[in-house]
């Protein structure tokens, strides 16, 4: 799939293609009541819009059609279908009534033709906008995901389009933010704080993973916020003003230099940094051939008793994401080399390979030691990384300007430390 095309298609009135899965009656629709039979009802034959089970019925109908055409649904991602056409891989991800077909142009057009013969489907050309993401796809060079228009819409919604830009989304002292008192909450409850944080969360899940730490911290105060938290949230908007065209850049030239897929995961933790409850924060990034696949920042669900335990929890969770990607790659029958996990804690690296001293580690949860199995049996390779070069550090706490910019380059453009 060296020079794959990526075409987008839309099913017209998709739900109406699906039969109902049970007998459903409804009142005669307004304007179509049969005179003399006003008390009669209609028996539905199709899954109309507004019916609770219509999305599921449509998904089942599309699934049966794709299986009939020879596609297989991925076990690790049920929204992704694949098929081999004379050893050439064709991918078909779906989202309700939107699909992409990815492969050589001849195969893509052939499969699209079969679907069009079965369903009323429109071709939208090479993908450029999907699920709120602006997509720039140049097969010879790169793929870029941006949300510039979405950012501009947020600016206008919250009247921040003329604000002064800043270099980082959150200052390093923002971890000292505390919940508002009842008086402060009552005084400032009309501030659209929740709405703004919700808008920013969509950016994190789309094309701006460098915002993950800021949004995680702001999300802690959704029920107890004040003007102080509102100013911190508006600072994220001021950061976006100066970086609204940024996004995720995937260098296809660099990725194709490797004959086999190479998965890498960076993990880190910030011990006992979550204020009063003393819980730690974890972060990880997963790359494939140097290109970012996933990133996450989250508060751990238990109180770790040491930095080592906090780092182990982070490493184990990051490894789970990498293993999921391994299994997906294997399912698609793509060649890969052993996954590499980078951790800046020497004690954790040793613990992942050996049992260690029982007295100091006997409190560790069984599930957090699952990573030993990945290392011992699945061939995952544990490697050291300097703390200042660990990109996952930006997902555990707010960073100063220069460090933030260096790590941002790693997540946005796949620039390895």
C-alpha positions in Angstrom: 0.0 0.0 0.0 2.9 2.3 -0.8 0.9 4.8 -2.9 -2.6 4.2 -1.6 -5.6 6.4 -2.4 -8.0 7.3 0.4 -11.5 7.9 -0.9 -14.5 9.0 1.1 -18.1 7.8 0.6 -21.4 8.6 2.2 -24.5 6.4 2.3 -27.7 8.3 1.4 -30.5 7.8 4.0 -28.4 4.8 5.3 -30.8 3.6 8.0 -33.6 3.1 5.5 -31.5 0.3 4.0 -31.9 -1.8 7.1 -35.0 -3.9 7.9 -36.4 -3.8 11.4 -35.4 -6.6 13.7 -38.8 -7.0 15.3 -42.5 -6.0 14.7 -42.8 -2.2 15.3 -46.0 -0.2 14.9 -46.3 3.6 14.7 -49.0 6.1 14.3 -49.7 7.3 10.8 -47.3 10.2 10.1 -48.8 13.7 9.9 -49.9 14.7 6.5 -50.2 11.0 5.4 -53.2 9.9 7.5 -55.5 7.8 5.4 -59.1 9.2 5.4 -61.5 6.9 7.1 -58.8 4.9 8.8 -57.5 7.5 11.2 -57.3 5.0 14.1 -55.1 2.6 12.1 -51.4 2.3 12.7 -48.4 1.5 10.4 -46.2 -1.6 10.5 -42.6 -0.5 9.9 -40.6 -2.4 7.4 -37.5 -0.3 7.6 -35.4 1.2 10.3 -36.5 4.8 10.1 -34.5 7.7 11.6 -35.3 8.3 15.3 -35.8 4.6 16.1 -33.5 3.6 18.9 -32.3 0.4 17.2 -31.8 1.9 13.7 -28.1 2.5 14.1 -27.5 -1.1 15.2 -29.8 -2.5 12.4 -27.9 -0.4 9.8 -24.5 -1.6 11.1 -25.7 -5.2 10.9 -26.9 -4.7 7.3 -23.6 -3.1 6.2 -21.6 -5.8 8.0 -23.5 -8.6 6.2 -22.9 -6.9 2.8 -19.1 -6.4 3.5 -18.7 -10.0 4.6 -20.5 -11.1 1.5 -18.0 -9.2 -0.6 -15.2 -11.0 1.2 -14.2 -8.5 3.9 -13.2 -9.5 7.4 -14.0 -7.4 10.4 -11.1 -6.7 12.7 -11.4 -8.4 16.1 -9.4 -5.6 17.7 -11.4 -2.8 16.0 -14.9 -3.6 14.9 -15.2 -0.4 12.9 -12.4 -1.6 10.6 -12.8 -4.1 7.7 -10.1 -5.4 5.5 -9.6 -7.7 2.5 -6.7 -8.9 0.4 -7.1 -8.5 -3.4 -4.3 -10.5 -5.0 -2.2 -9.9 -1.9 -2.9 -6.2 -2.0 -4.4 -4.9 1.3 -7.6 -2.8 1.2 -8.9 -1.2 4.4 -12.4 0.0 5.0 -13.1 1.9 8.2 -16.7 2.9 8.9 -18.4 5.5 11.1 -22.2 5.2 10.9 -23.0 6.2 7.3 -19.5 7.5 6.4 -16.8 5.1 5.1 -13.3 5.4 3.7 -11.8 2.9 1.3 -8.0 2.7 1.3 -5.9 0.9 -1.2 -4.7 1.0 -4.8 -7.1 3.0 -7.0 -8.2 0.0 -9.0 -9.2 -2.0 -6.0 -10.9 1.0 -4.3 -13.0 1.7 -7.4 -13.9 -1.9 -7.8 -15.1 -2.3 -4.2 -16.9 1.1 -4.3 -18.8 -0.1 -7.5 -20.0 -3.2 -5.7 -21.3 -1.2 -2.7 -23.0 1.3 -5.0 -24.8 -1.5 -6.8 -26.2 -2.6 -3.4 -26.7 0.8 -1.6 -27.4 4.4 -2.6 -23.9 5.8 -2.0 -22.1 9.0 -3.0 -18.4 9.3 -3.7 -16.9 12.4 -2.1 -13.5 12.1 -3.6 -10.1 12.0 -1.8 -10.8 12.5 1.9 -10.3 16.1 3.1 -12.8 16.5 6.0 -14.0 13.8 8.3 -15.6 13.9 11.8 -14.5 17.5 12.4 -10.9 16.8 11.2 -9.4 18.6 8.2 -7.2 16.1 6.4 -4.5 16.9 3.9 -3.4 13.7 2.2 -0.5 13.7 -0.3 0.4 10.1 -1.0 4.0 11.0 -2.0 4.7 13.1 1.1 2.4 13.2 4.1 -0.9 13.1 5.9 -1.8 16.1 8.1 -4.8 16.3 10.5 -5.9 19.7 11.7 -8.9 21.3 13.4 -8.3 24.9 12.4 -11.9 25.7 11.6 -13.1 24.1 14.8 -10.6 26.2 16.8 -11.8 29.4 15.0 -15.4 28.5 15.8 -14.5 28.1 19.5 -12.7 31.5 19.5 -15.8 33.2 18.1 -18.2 31.3 20.5 -16.3 32.5 23.6 -15.3 35.9 22.1 -11.6 35.2 22.3 -10.7 35.7 18.6 -8.9 39.0 19.3 -7.1 37.9 22.4 -3.3 38.0 22.9 -1.6 34.7 22.2 0.6 32.8 24.6 3.3 30.2 24.2 2.0 27.4 26.4 -1.5 26.3 27.3 -1.0 26.2 31.0 1.6 27.6 33.4 3.7 25.3 35.6 2.0 26.5 38.8 -1.5 25.5 37.5 -1.2 22.3 39.5 -1.9 24.4 42.6 -5.4 25.1 41.4 -7.9 24.1 44.1 -11.7 23.6 43.9 -13.8 26.7 44.4 -15.6 27.4 47.6 -19.4 27.3 47.7 -19.4 31.1 47.7 -17.1 31.3 44.7 -19.0 28.7 42.8 -22.3 30.5 43.4 -20.8 33.8 42.4 -19.3 32.5 39.1 -21.7 29.7 38.2 -22.9 31.6 35.1 -19.4 31.3 33.5 -19.5 28.9 30.6 -16.6 26.9 32.0 -18.0 23.4 31.4 -18.9 24.3 27.8 -15.4 25.5 27.1 -13.7 22.5 28.7 -16.0 20.2 26.7 -15.0 22.0 23.5 -11.3 21.6 24.3 -11.7 17.9 25.1 -12.7 17.3 21.5 -9.5 18.9 20.3 -7.4 16.5 22.5 -9.1 13.5 21.1 -8.7 14.8 17.5 -5.4 16.5 16.6 -4.0 18.3 19.6 -2.6 15.7 22.1 -0.3 18.4 23.6 -3.4 19.9 25.3 -4.1 16.7 27.3 -2.5 17.7 30.5 -4.1 21.1 30.6 -7.6 19.7 29.8 -7.2 16.9 32.4 -6.4 19.5 35.1 -9.2 21.8 34.1 -11.7 18.9 34.0 -11.1 18.3 37.8 -13.1 21.4 38.5 -16.2 21.0 36.4 -18.4 21.0 39.5 -16.4 23.5 41.6 -15.1 26.3 39.4 -14.6 30.0 39.8 -13.2 32.9 37.9 -9.7 31.6 38.6 -10.4 28.3 36.7 -12.1 30.3 34.0 -9.0 32.4 33.4 -6.9 29.2 33.2 -9.3 27.7 30.6 -9.2 30.9 28.6 -5.4 30.7 28.6 -5.7 27.5 26.6 -7.7 29.5 24.0 -5.0 32.1 23.9 -2.5 29.4 23.2 -4.7 28.1 20.4 -4.8 31.6 18.8 -1.1 31.3 18.0 -1.2 27.7 17.1 -4.5 27.1 15.4 -3.0 25.7 12.2 -1.0 23.1 14.1 -2.0 19.4 14.1 -0.7 15.9 13.6 1.8 15.5 10.8 2.6 12.0 9.4 5.7 11.8 7.3 5.0 9.1 4.8 8.5 9.3 3.2 10.1 8.6 6.6 7.6 5.9 7.5 8.3 4.0 4.3 12.0 3.7 4.9 11.3 0.8 7.2 10.5 -2.6 5.7 8.7 -3.7 8.8 6.4 -1.8 11.2 8.2 -0.6 14.3 6.1 0.1 17.4 7.5 2.3 20.2 5.9 3.4 23.5 7.1 6.1 25.9 5.7 6.1 29.5 6.1 8.4 32.5 4.4 9.2 35.8 4.3 12.2 38.2 4.3 10.8 41.7 1.6 12.0 44.2 0.9 15.2 42.2 -2.9 15.3 42.3 -3.4 17.6 45.3 -5.3 16.4 48.3 -5.9 12.8 47.3 -2.1 12.2 46.7 -2.7 10.2 43.5 -0.2 10.1 40.7 -0.6 11.0 37.1 0.4 8.8 34.2 1.1 9.5 30.6 2.1 7.5 27.5 2.6 7.9 23.8 2.6 5.1 21.2 4.4 5.4 17.8 4.4 3.3 14.7 7.3 3.9 12.3 8.0 7.1 14.1 4.4 8.4 13.7 2.1 9.0 16.7 -0.7 6.6 17.0 -2.1 7.3 20.5 -1.4 9.5 23.6 -3.0 9.6 27.0 -2.9 11.6 30.2 -4.8 10.3 33.2 -4.9 10.2 37.0 -4.2 6.8 38.5 -7.1 5.1 40.3 -5.0 4.1 43.4 -2.5 5.9 45.6 0.9 4.6 44.6 3.2 4.0 47.5 6.4 5.1 45.6 7.6 6.6 42.4 8.5 3.1 41.3 5.0 1.9 41.7 3.5 5.0 39.9 5.9 4.5 37.0 5.1 0.8 36.8 1.3 1.5 36.5 2.0 4.0 33.7 4.3 1.5 31.9 1.8 -1.3 32.2 -1.1 0.8 30.8 1.1 2.1 27.9 2.1 -1.5 27.2 -1.5 -2.4 26.9 -2.1 0.1 24.2 1.0 -1.1 22.3 -0.1 -4.7 22.6 -3.5 -3.7 21.1 -1.6 -2.2 18.2 0.6 -5.3 17.8 -2.5 -7.5 17.6 -4.2 -5.2 15.1 -1.1 -5.2 12.9 -0.8 -9.0 13.2 -4.5 -9.4 12.3 -3.9 -7.4 9.1 -1.0 -9.7 8.3 1.6 -6.9 8.3 5.2 -7.6 9.2 6.6 -5.9 12.3 9.6 -6.0 14.6 9.6 -6.4 18.4 7.9 -3.5 20.2 10.2 -1.2 22.3 9.0 0.4 25.6 11.0 3.4 26.8 10.9 4.2 30.6 13.2 6.7 32.5 13.0 4.7 35.8 15.8 2.1 36.2 14.0 0.4 39.1 10.9 -0.1 36.9 12.9 -1.4 34.0 14.4 -4.0 36.4 11.1 -4.8 37.9 9.6 -5.4 34.4 12.3 -8.0 33.8 12.7 -9.7 37.2 10.6 -10.2 40.3 12.8 -8.1 42.5 12.6 -7.9 46.3 9.3 -9.2 47.5 9.2 -7.1 50.7 9.3 -3.9 48.7 6.9 -5.0 45.9 4.4 -7.3 47.5 1.8 -4.6 47.6 1.8 -4.3 43.7 -1.5 -5.3 42.1 -1.4 -8.4 39.9 -2.7 -6.5 36.9 0.1 -4.0 37.1 2.6 -6.8 36.7 1.1 -8.0 33.5 3.8 -6.2 31.7 6.3 -8.9 32.8 4.4 -11.3 30.6 4.6 -8.9 27.6 8.4 -8.7 28.1 9.1 -12.4 28.9 6.7 -14.1 26.5 5.7 -11.5 23.8 9.2 -10.2 23.1 8.6 -6.6 24.2 12.0 -4.8 24.6 12.4 -2.4 27.6 14.8 0.4 26.9 16.1 3.4 28.9 15.4 7.1 28.0 16.7 10.2 29.7 14.0 12.0 31.7 14.5 15.2 29.7 14.0 13.3 26.4 10.9 11.3 27.5 8.1 12.8 25.5 5.5 11.3 27.9 6.6 13.8 30.5 4.4 16.4 28.8 1.3 14.2 29.6 2.0 14.2 33.3 2.4 17.9 34.2 2.6 21.4 32.8 6.0 22.1 31.4 8.1 25.3 30.8 8.1 26.8 27.3 11.3 25.2 25.8 10.6 21.7 27.2 7.0 21.9 26.1 7.9 22.9 22.5 10.5 20.1 22.3 8.0 17.5 23.3 5.2 19.0 21.2 7.4 18.5 18.1 7.6 14.8 19.1 3.8 14.3 19.3 2.8 16.5 16.4 5.4 15.6 13.8 6.8 12.3 15.1 10.2 13.9 15.7 11.9 11.4 18.0 13.9 12.6 21.0 
